[in-house]
Amino acid sequence: MTSRQLAPALLLFALPLFAQQDAKPAADKAPAKVEAAKPETKPEGLPEDKSVPQTITVNGKTIHYTATVGTIHLKDDEGKPTGDVMYTAYVVDRAKGEPSRPVIFAVNGGPGASSVYLNLGAIGPKHLSFGNEGDSASSPAILKDNPGTWLDVADEVFIDPIGTGFSKSLVDEAKTKKLFYSPTPDIEYLSLVIYKWLVKNDRLLDKKYLIGESYGGYRGPRITHYLQSQLGVAINGLVLVSPYLNPQFGDENLSPIPWMVTLPPIAAAHLEAEHKLTDDAMKQVIAYTEGDYASALIAGPENKAATDAMIAKVTEMTGLDPQFVRYSGGRLETGAYLREVHREQGEIGSVYDSNVMLPDPYPYSPYRQSNDPILESIIAPTTSAMVDFITHTVGWKTDARYYALSYAVNSAWDHSSPDLRRGAVEDLRESIAADPKLQVLIVHGWNDLSCPFMGSVLTQNQLPAKLAGQVQVHEFPGGHMFYTREANGAGLHQLWEAMVATH
């Protein structure tokens, strides 16, 4: 997975302009009256925590729980406030003397994404339909009980990193970038947020789990390792959803691996469109990718017989135009594929699931000019539903803007950091080596081209034999947010239950 293939489809917006200083008075005019300098205005913190009782029925059982919107306050070494991190927690009511429950912390990615996607799309007690073929940005943002919620197994805490949701920095722009918008400081303060929540709620001795999606899948192993080795908090299980895990798969001009990563999800999208997507069909795709396809790429065009056979096979697997595949050398670059695959229908596919399409507003452009189809459709419903839940249902009042996905945070992020380029596999290996009981579950959608499943498969293949048993990789029909398909909820919950039961 090269950075080209994994870069989030975000537009870059200009940062707000700061007011310029007043011009100096002209020399021939009397100087203006000098007034005492006003104290610098600092951002206000977030409101106090607010809770409300809720109920949900899961598999015929009524669960009473408390929904809390709260804040973790961050300070620098001198004790000065630096930021307020908002979280949404769902804690099942327990009578005195009842056994403790596990707790799972959730973070999304971006960078610049709030946790609303895992919350309302995947494992929270409330569910909203979004991100699938046919979903509309203007559909009513009505929350329903989520039959696939993980609340029946563990309490849940959804964390919104600084600059997302309602979470906010309390320092200036330069310090904000230094403290919050760089890979390693991001890991350190989010780990501290988890530690502080555990202490605040007297949960340090309970079983602890962590789930991270996309860039949250990069955060997950690093937070786990930092908590384990620096803050003294052990994580029992780690769930990585469509993770940005290992970006370093080699030079695409020399190594076959970048193309081995993109071919299987493209083949999966074609199989699904043909109603032929099955686990067995994908096993054949993976076997071909790891065998004859890789060999043909390594041999190069001098081996004409192998190249011709590979071109024919890739054409068959993807349903693409044979000439396009030949001109591409069987190496299917993500952007070029998405531009080509639905061109005849005048539509453009999403990098997060190429079978989710919108009409292409610029059909004659040689490259995509519009925003990603899924990103175009999910911001409105998720924002409306989450803000209504927080401010109306829970009653946590603020007139601040809510950021389901912050383009400004993504633009300000330190994407050039060596820590980002090296990925999170080192932390994953060291964490599971240090704790033989730590279980890792990696789950993907077959069709995802932003964080392709094959990257996790190849990463797992290279784990030492003594560690490989602690890591599972599973795939589901769908794309990056495969969990938004209701049919996948039960299978994902089953894997989660099994993980908790093994520890």
C-alpha positions in Angstrom: 0.0 0.0 0.0 1.9 3.1 -1.2 1.0 6.5 0.2 -0.5 7.2 -3.2 -2.9 4.4 -2.8 -3.8 5.2 0.8 -4.0 8.9 0.8 -7.5 9.9 2.1 -9.7 11.5 -0.5 -9.9 14.9 1.3 -10.0 18.3 -0.2 -7.7 20.9 1.2 -9.3 24.1 2.5 -7.5 27.3 3.3 -7.0 28.0 7.0 -8.9 30.9 8.5 -7.2 34.2 8.1 -6.2 36.1 11.3 -7.1 39.7 11.6 -4.2 41.9 10.4 -2.7 44.5 12.7 -4.1 48.1 12.3 -2.0 50.3 10.1 0.3 52.8 11.9 -1.0 56.4 12.1 0.4 58.8 9.5 3.4 60.9 10.6 1.7 64.2 10.2 -1.2 63.3 12.4 -1.4 63.3 16.1 -0.9 59.9 17.6 -4.0 58.1 18.6 -4.8 57.7 22.2 -3.0 54.7 23.6 -5.4 52.4 25.4 -4.4 49.7 27.8 -3.8 46.3 26.1 -6.7 44.0 26.4 -6.0 40.6 27.8 -5.7 37.9 25.1 -8.9 36.0 24.5 -8.5 32.3 24.9 -10.8 29.6 23.7 -13.4 28.5 26.1 -13.4 24.9 27.4 -16.2 22.5 26.8 -19.3 22.2 28.9 -19.5 19.9 32.0 -20.3 16.2 31.5 -24.0 15.3 31.0 -25.6 11.9 31.2 -29.0 10.5 30.3 -30.6 7.0 30.9 -31.2 4.9 27.8 -32.5 1.4 27.0 -32.0 -1.0 24.0 -33.3 -4.5 23.3 -30.7 -6.9 21.9 -31.6 -10.5 21.0 -34.7 -10.2 23.1 -32.9 -8.8 26.2 -33.5 -5.3 27.4 -30.3 -3.5 28.4 -30.4 -0.4 30.6 -27.5 1.9 30.1 -26.3 5.5 30.7 -25.2 7.6 27.8 -22.6 10.3 28.8 -21.1 13.1 26.8 -18.0 14.2 28.7 -14.7 15.9 28.5 -11.1 14.9 29.3 -9.0 18.0 30.1 -5.4 18.1 28.8 -2.6 20.2 30.4 1.0 20.9 29.6 4.0 20.3 32.0 3.2 23.6 33.7 -0.4 22.7 34.4 -1.8 25.1 31.8 -4.8 23.9 29.7 -3.9 22.7 26.2 -7.0 21.0 25.0 -10.4 19.4 25.7 -11.2 16.0 24.3 -14.9 15.1 24.1 -16.0 11.5 24.4 -19.3 9.7 24.2 -19.7 6.8 26.6 -22.3 4.1 26.9 -22.1 2.3 30.3 -24.5 -0.5 31.2 -26.2 0.0 34.6 -25.0 -2.5 37.2 -26.4 -3.2 40.7 -23.9 -3.0 43.5 -22.0 -6.3 43.8 -22.4 -7.2 40.1 -19.2 -8.3 38.3 -17.3 -5.7 36.4 -17.7 -5.4 32.6 -15.1 -5.0 29.9 -14.7 -1.5 28.3 -13.8 -0.8 24.7 -12.4 2.5 23.5 -13.0 3.6 19.9 -11.1 6.0 17.6 -11.5 6.7 13.9 -8.9 8.0 11.5 -8.6 10.6 8.8 -6.5 12.1 10.3 -9.4 14.5 11.0 -12.3 12.1 11.5 -14.4 12.0 14.6 -15.5 8.7 16.1 -19.1 9.1 14.8 -18.6 6.4 12.1 -17.8 3.6 14.4 -20.3 4.9 16.9 -23.4 5.2 14.6 -22.3 3.0 11.8 -20.8 0.0 13.6 -20.8 -0.8 17.3 -22.7 1.8 19.2 -26.2 1.2 20.6 -27.7 3.6 18.0 -27.5 3.0 14.2 -27.7 5.2 11.1 -27.7 4.0 7.5 -25.0 5.8 5.5 -22.3 5.1 3.0 -24.0 2.4 0.9 -25.2 2.4 -2.7 -28.5 4.4 -2.9 -28.0 6.3 0.4 -28.7 10.0 0.1 -27.1 12.9 1.9 -30.6 14.4 2.4 -32.2 11.2 3.8 -33.7 11.7 7.3 -30.9 11.2 9.9 -33.1 9.0 12.1 -31.3 6.9 14.7 -32.5 3.4 15.4 -31.5 0.7 17.9 -28.5 -1.2 16.6 -29.0 -5.0 16.7 -25.2 -5.4 16.1 -24.1 -3.2 19.0 -21.2 -4.4 21.1 -22.7 -2.9 24.2 -24.1 -6.3 25.2 -20.5 -7.5 25.7 -18.7 -4.3 26.9 -19.2 -0.7 27.8 -18.1 1.7 25.0 -16.2 4.9 24.9 -15.9 6.8 21.6 -13.1 9.4 21.5 -13.0 12.4 19.3 -9.4 13.6 18.7 -8.6 17.3 18.9 -10.1 19.2 16.0 -12.8 16.6 15.4 -16.4 16.3 16.9 -16.5 19.1 19.5 -13.0 18.4 20.8 -10.9 21.5 20.7 -7.4 22.9 21.2 -6.9 25.6 23.8 -3.5 26.8 22.4 -2.4 28.7 19.4 -2.1 27.2 15.9 1.7 26.5 16.1 1.4 24.8 19.4 -1.7 22.9 18.3 0.2 21.4 15.4 3.1 20.4 17.7 0.9 18.9 20.4 -1.9 17.4 18.4 -1.4 17.2 14.7 1.7 15.0 14.4 1.7 11.1 14.5 3.6 10.5 17.8 2.2 13.4 19.9 -1.3 12.2 18.7 -0.6 8.7 20.1 0.7 10.1 23.4 -2.3 12.4 24.2 -4.9 9.9 23.0 -3.3 7.2 25.2 -3.4 9.7 28.1 -7.1 10.3 27.4 -7.8 6.6 27.8 -5.8 6.5 31.0 -7.5 9.5 32.4 -11.0 8.1 31.6 -10.1 4.8 33.3 -9.0 6.7 36.4 -11.9 9.1 36.3 -14.4 6.2 36.2 -12.6 3.7 38.5 -12.1 1.2 35.7 -8.4 0.5 35.7 -8.8 -3.1 36.9 -11.5 -4.0 34.2 -10.7 -5.8 30.9 -9.8 -3.2 28.3 -10.1 -3.3 24.5 -9.4 -0.8 21.7 -10.9 -0.5 18.2 -9.5 1.7 15.5 -10.6 2.3 12.0 -8.6 3.4 9.0 -5.9 5.8 10.3 -7.3 4.7 13.7 -5.9 1.3 12.6 -2.5 3.0 12.6 -3.3 4.5 16.0 -4.5 1.2 17.5 -1.2 -0.7 17.7 0.8 2.4 18.7 -1.7 3.4 21.4 -1.7 -0.2 22.7 2.1 -0.3 22.8 2.3 3.2 24.4 -0.3 2.3 27.1 1.4 -1.0 27.7 5.0 0.2 27.9 4.7 3.8 29.1 1.5 4.4 31.0 1.2 1.0 32.6 -2.1 0.0 31.1 -2.5 -3.3 29.4 -5.0 -3.8 26.6 -6.7 -7.2 26.4 -7.7 -7.1 22.8 -7.2 -4.9 19.7 -9.6 -4.6 16.8 -8.4 -2.9 13.6 -11.1 -2.0 11.1 -9.8 -1.4 7.5 -6.5 -0.3 9.0 -3.8 2.0 7.6 -1.3 -0.4 9.0 1.8 -0.9 6.8 2.4 1.7 4.1 5.9 0.5 3.2 5.4 -2.2 0.6 8.2 -1.2 -1.8 8.9 0.8 -5.0 5.9 0.2 -7.3 8.3 0.2 -10.3 10.4 -2.7 -8.9 8.3 -4.5 -6.4 5.2 -6.5 -7.3 3.7 -6.0 -3.8 1.9 -2.6 -4.4 0.0 -4.2 -7.3 -0.6 -7.4 -5.4 -2.3 -5.2 -2.8 -4.7 -3.4 -5.3 -5.6 -6.3 -7.6 -7.7 -8.4 -5.1 -10.1 -5.7 -4.0 -10.7 -4.7 -7.7 -11.4 -8.4 -8.5 -13.7 -8.5 -5.4 -15.7 -5.5 -6.7 -16.2 -7.2 -10.1 -17.2 -10.4 -8.5 -19.8 -8.6 -6.3 -21.1 -6.7 -9.4 -21.6 -10.2 -11.0 -23.2 -11.6 -7.8 -20.3 -14.1 -7.6 -18.5 -12.8 -4.5 -17.8 -15.7 -2.1 -15.0 -16.7 0.3 -14.0 -19.5 -2.1 -13.9 -17.2 -5.1 -11.6 -14.8 -3.1 -9.3 -17.6 -2.0 -8.7 -18.2 -5.7 -8.0 -14.5 -6.3 -5.5 -14.4 -3.4 -3.8 -17.6 -4.6 -3.4 -16.3 -8.1 -2.2 -12.9 -6.8 0.5 -14.5 -4.5 1.5 -17.0 -7.3 1.4 -16.5 -11.0 0.6 -12.8 -10.9 3.6 -11.9 -8.7 5.8 -14.1 -10.8 4.8 -12.5 -14.0 5.4 -9.0 -12.6 8.8 -10.0 -11.4 9.7 -11.6 -14.7 8.8 -8.4 -16.5 7.7 -7.8 -20.2 10.7 -9.8 -21.6 8.8 -12.9 -20.6 6.1 -12.3 -23.2 4.2 -15.5 -22.6 3.9 -14.9 -18.9 3.0 -11.3 -19.4 0.3 -12.1 -22.0 -1.2 -14.8 -19.8 -1.2 -12.4 -16.9 -2.9 -9.6 -18.9 -5.6 -12.1 -20.0 -6.2 -13.3 -16.5 -6.4 -9.8 -14.9 -8.8 -8.8 -17.6 -11.0 -11.8 -16.8 -10.8 -11.2 -13.1 -11.7 -7.5 -13.2 -14.0 -7.1 -16.2 -12.0 -4.1 -17.4 -11.4 -3.2 -21.0 -8.6 -5.5 -22.3 -6.7 -2.6 -23.9 -6.8 -0.6 -20.6 -5.4 -3.6 -18.8 -2.7 -4.1 -21.4 -1.7 -0.5 -21.4 -1.5 -0.6 -17.6 0.8 -3.7 -17.8 -1.7 -5.5 -15.5 -0.7 -3.0 -12.8 -4.0 -1.4 -11.8 -3.4 2.1 -10.3 -6.3 3.0 -8.0 -7.1 6.4 -9.5 -6.9 5.2 -13.1 -9.1 2.2 -12.3 -11.8 4.3 -10.6 -11.8 6.6 -13.5 -12.3 3.8 -16.0 -14.5 1.2 -14.3 -17.8 3.0 -14.6 -17.0 5.5 -17.4 -19.5 4.0 -19.8 -22.3 4.6 -17.3 -21.1 8.2 -16.7 -20.5 7.4 -13.1 -17.5 7.5 -10.7 -16.7 4.9 -8.0 -15.5 5.5 -4.5 -12.0 4.6 -3.4 -13.7 3.3 -0.2 -16.0 1.0 -2.2 -15.8 1.2 -6.0 -19.3 -0.3 -6.3 -20.7 2.8 -4.5 -21.1 5.4 -7.3 -22.4 8.8 -8.1 -22.9 10.5 -11.4 -19.6 12.0 -12.6 -20.1 15.8 -12.8 -17.0 16.0 -15.1 -17.2 12.9 -17.3 -14.7 14.1 -19.9 -11.9 15.0 -17.5 -8.9 12.7 -17.7 -8.9 12.5 -13.9 -11.6 12.7 -11.2 -12.3 16.4 -10.3 -15.2 15.8 -7.8 -15.0 14.7 -4.2 -15.2 11.0 -3.4 -18.8 9.7 -3.7 -18.9 8.2 -0.2 -17.4 11.3 1.4 -20.0 13.4 -0.5 -22.9 11.5 1.1 -21.9 10.7 4.7 -21.0 14.0 6.3 -24.6 15.5 6.4 -26.4 12.5 7.9 -23.7 11.6 10.5 -23.3 15.2 11.6 -27.0 15.9 11.9 -27.7 12.6 13.8 -24.7 13.0 16.2 -25.3 16.6 17.0 -29.0 16.0 17.6 -28.2 13.0 19.9 -25.6 15.0 21.9 -27.5 18.3 22.2 -31.1 17.1 22.3 -31.1 13.5 23.6 -28.3 13.8 26.1 -28.8 17.5 26.6 -25.1 18.5 26.4 -25.5 22.0 25.1 -23.0 23.9 22.9 -23.4 26.2 19.9 -19.9 25.2 18.6 -19.5 23.6 15.2 -19.3 19.8 15.1 -16.7 18.2 12.8 -17.5 14.7 11.6 -14.6 15.0 9.3 -12.2 18.0 9.5 -10.4 18.9 6.3 -8.4 21.6 8.2 -7.0 19.0 10.6 -6.0 16.7 7.7 -4.4 19.7 5.9 -2.4 20.7 9.0 -1.3 17.1 9.8 2.4 16.2 9.6 2.1 13.7 6.8 5.9 13.7 6.2 6.8 12.3 9.7 9.0 9.2 9.5 6.9 7.7 12.2 3.9 7.8 9.8 5.8 6.3 6.9 7.1 3.4 8.9 3.6 2.3 9.9 2.4 0.6 13.0 3.6 -3.0 12.4 6.6 -2.6 14.7 4.4 -1.6 17.6 2.0 -4.4 16.8 4.8 -7.0 16.9 6.3 -5.6 20.1 2.9 -5.4 21.8 1.9 -9.0 21.1 5.4 -10.3 21.9 5.3 -8.6 25.3 1.8 -10.0 26.1 1.1 -13.5 24.8 -2.6 -13.1 25.8 -3.1 -10.0 23.7 -5.4 -10.8 20.8 -5.6 -8.8 17.6 -8.5 -8.9 15.2 -8.1 -7.2 11.8 -11.2 -6.9 9.6 -11.6 -5.5 6.1 -14.2 -5.1 3.3 -13.2 -7.0 0.2 -13.8 -3.9 -2.1 -11.8 -1.3 -0.1 -9.1 0.4 -2.2 -8.1 3.0 0.4 -6.8 0.4 2.9 -6.8 -2.8 0.9 -7.2 -6.1 2.8 -4.3 -7.7 1.0 -1.9 -5.4 2.9 -3.0 -6.9 6.2 -2.9 -10.5 4.7 0.7 -9.9 3.5 1.6 -8.3 6.9 0.3 -11.3 8.8 2.1 -13.7 6.5 5.4 -12.1 7.6 4.8 -12.4 11.3 7.1 -14.8 13.2 5.4 -18.1 13.8 5.2 -17.6 17.5 3.2 -14.4 17.1 1.1 -15.2 14.1 -1.5 -17.1 16.2 -2.4 -13.9 18.1 -3.5 -12.0 14.9 -6.5 -12.9 12.8 -7.5 -11.3 9.5 -11.1 -11.5 8.3 -12.9 -10.0 5.3 -16.5 -9.1 4.7 -18.5 -8.0 1.6 -18.4 -4.3 1.2 -15.8 -1.6 1.3 -13.9 0.6 3.8 -17.0 0.9 6.0 -18.3 -2.6 5.3 -19.9 -2.5 8.8 -22.6 -0.1 7.5 -24.1 -3.1 5.7 -26.6 -4.5 8.1 -25.8 -8.1 6.9 -22.3 -7.8 8.2 -23.3 -6.8 11.8 -23.9 -10.3 13.1 -20.6 -11.7 11.7 -18.6 -8.8 13.1 -20.2 -9.2 16.5 -19.5 -12.9 16.5 -15.8 -12.3 16.0 -15.8 -9.7 18.8 -17.6 -12.1 21.2 -15.0 -14.8 20.4 -12.2 -12.4 21.1 -13.5 -11.4 24.5 -14.3 -15.1 25.4 -10.7 -16.2 24.7 -9.1 -13.9 27.4 
